[in-house]
Amino acid sequence: MTTSAYLDHAATTPMSVAALEAFAQEAVRPGNASSLHAAGRAARRVVEESREQFAAALGARPSEVIFTSGGTEADNLAVKGIFWGRRAQDTRRTRVLVSAVEHHAVLDPAFWLAGHAGAEIVLLPVDADGVVDLDALRAELAAHAEETALVSVMLANNEVGTLQPVREVARVARQHGVPVHTDAVQAVGMAEVDFAALGVDALTVTGHKTGGPLGVGALLARRDLPIEAVQHGGGQERGVRSGTLDVPAIRAFAVAVADAVARREDRAAHVAALRDALIAGVRAAAPDAVLRGPDPALRPGLRLPGNAHFTFPDAEGDSLLYLLDSMGVQASTGSACQAGVPQPSHVLLAMGVPERDARGALRFTLGESSTREDVDLLVAALPAVVARAQAAGLVGGGRS
Ligand SMILES: Cc1ncc(COP(=O)(O)O)c(C=O)c1O
């Protein structure tokens, strides 16, 4: 009988066997890809072949790939680098438009620019399912295109799984000559990600959510996009991202992404079937739980196939998480703590969820290795867990 269920694949998912083998093969070979001798040239060849494979999987050109240390670095490079690049061309361009439900890796650099570099942040509102308001974007750009440095709207939300109309965002922004960045960290291998077809100017990917290693990622960036370096040094990656290239990680990342994209439809069907069973099971086990984000039965195609997210009235998300963990079920509240204090998710608040309800959030995310037994273990544990968390929440009384 299964005694543990990992339902947190959106946090990180295990490396695929193919990626691990590719990593091991390169990890024992000497050679810095910037060195001129034979070992260095061999390492460079591995990087360039990986760049080609990676770009082809995501509808990009090899010259558009900038390898980074992960999604956070790629998002920082996009937000700060494009802001500085565009403002260098025209000092009026200080507005940064970001959706209100972006990951902190986008929101925090944007707010840092506001605090340190004179940026003005415009948060684009979302509807009750977390879908960005395109009319608000149109109105913003109609009024302020000349003062706008960039727009950043994620492809798929990491908490509630909402897929954003990024193609339309790019179409609207292009009419105004404003570049668009999209964070596709959660989308690769689960939804279609085609850089050219999306029409965006920059796109973030990370290794550890796609069956690749931790500590590697990439920013796809069009060659004509003005982008300033954030990290300076040896001038690697077109001078935009200095630092010795991590050859084994890049090789494994390319193998993982190519594989994740090639088998996307099968994986999506597998996790969607489990996700639907999970939603039905949670609703039966905890009838007052509320599904947040698009309901796949009502708005099909608007949600990542492996994501389910609920709020449980009168319970703290943290209590639910620890109680489930004690029964072998690993999930997430979906949002970060600040200084050890759980905060209601900015994503749920932007969707109009009252703060009291937002406190009882739990995210369940499925991956390739997820099984029906994982879902069954959660559903079996849930009634007792919710009852205990609700009792603790009411006794605590601190939830006004
Ligand atoms: C949407 C999104 N963007 C960015 C990141 C950060 O990526 P990384 O962990 O590779 O730094 C994450 C990770 O949770 C994410 O979910």
The ligand as a Tripos MOL2 file, in Angstrom:
@<TRIPOS>MOLECULE
LIG
   16    16     1     0     0
SMALL
NO_CHARGES

@<TRIPOS>ATOM
      1 C1          6.2370   30.8420  -12.2600 C.3       1 LIG1
      2 C2          7.6090   30.7200  -11.6610 C.ar      1 LIG1
      3 N1          8.5710   31.5950  -12.0130 N.ar      1 LIG1
      4 C3          9.8090   31.5220  -11.5230 C.ar      1 LIG1
      5 C4         10.1560   30.5680  -10.6050 C.ar      1 LIG1
      6 C5         11.5640   30.5180  -10.0750 C.3       1 LIG1
      7 O1         12.3130   29.5490  -10.7580 O.3       1 LIG1
      8 P1         13.6440   28.9350  -10.1000 P.3       1 LIG1
      9 O2         13.2030   28.0800   -8.9660 O.co2     1 LIG1
     10 O3         14.2580   28.1430  -11.2200 O.co2     1 LIG1
     11 O4         14.5140   30.0640   -9.6920 O.co2     1 LIG1
     12 C6          9.1960   29.6330  -10.1810 C.ar      1 LIG1
     13 C7          9.5310   28.6190   -9.1470 C.2       1 LIG1
     14 O5          8.7190   28.2550   -8.3360 O.2       1 LIG1
     15 C8          7.8890   29.7170  -10.7300 C.ar      1 LIG1
     16 O6          6.9360   28.8540  -10.3710 O.3       1 LIG1
@<TRIPOS>BOND
     1     1     2 1
     2     2     3 ar
     3     2    15 ar
     4     3     4 ar
     5     4     5 ar
     6     5     6 1
     7     5    12 ar
     8     6     7 1
     9     7     8 1
    10     8     9 2
    11     8    10 1
    12     8    11 1
    13    12    13 1
    14    12    15 ar
    15    13    14 2
    16    15    16 1
@<TRIPOS>SUBSTRUCTURE
     1 LIG1         1 GROUP 0 **** ****
